[in-house]
């Protein structure tokens, strides 16, 4: 079983991969989050994704805002 920091890295990698697949930059993600009522700064988003420290709610909001209805876990 992976350790907590491995799970965090896996979550961050999944979200980064979805952003790349959709062609969405961190700046664009901030705009898309604002469109659904979530206020974030680009630097905060970058820090969350680099550390892998974010809530499941944040991840779901990001995926929803970029139009990812499905994603696959390996």
Secondary structure, DSSP 8 states (H G I E B T S, - for coil): ---HHHHHHHHHHHHHHHHHHHT--HHHHHHHHHHTT----HHHHHHHHHHT---HHHHHHHHHHTT-------
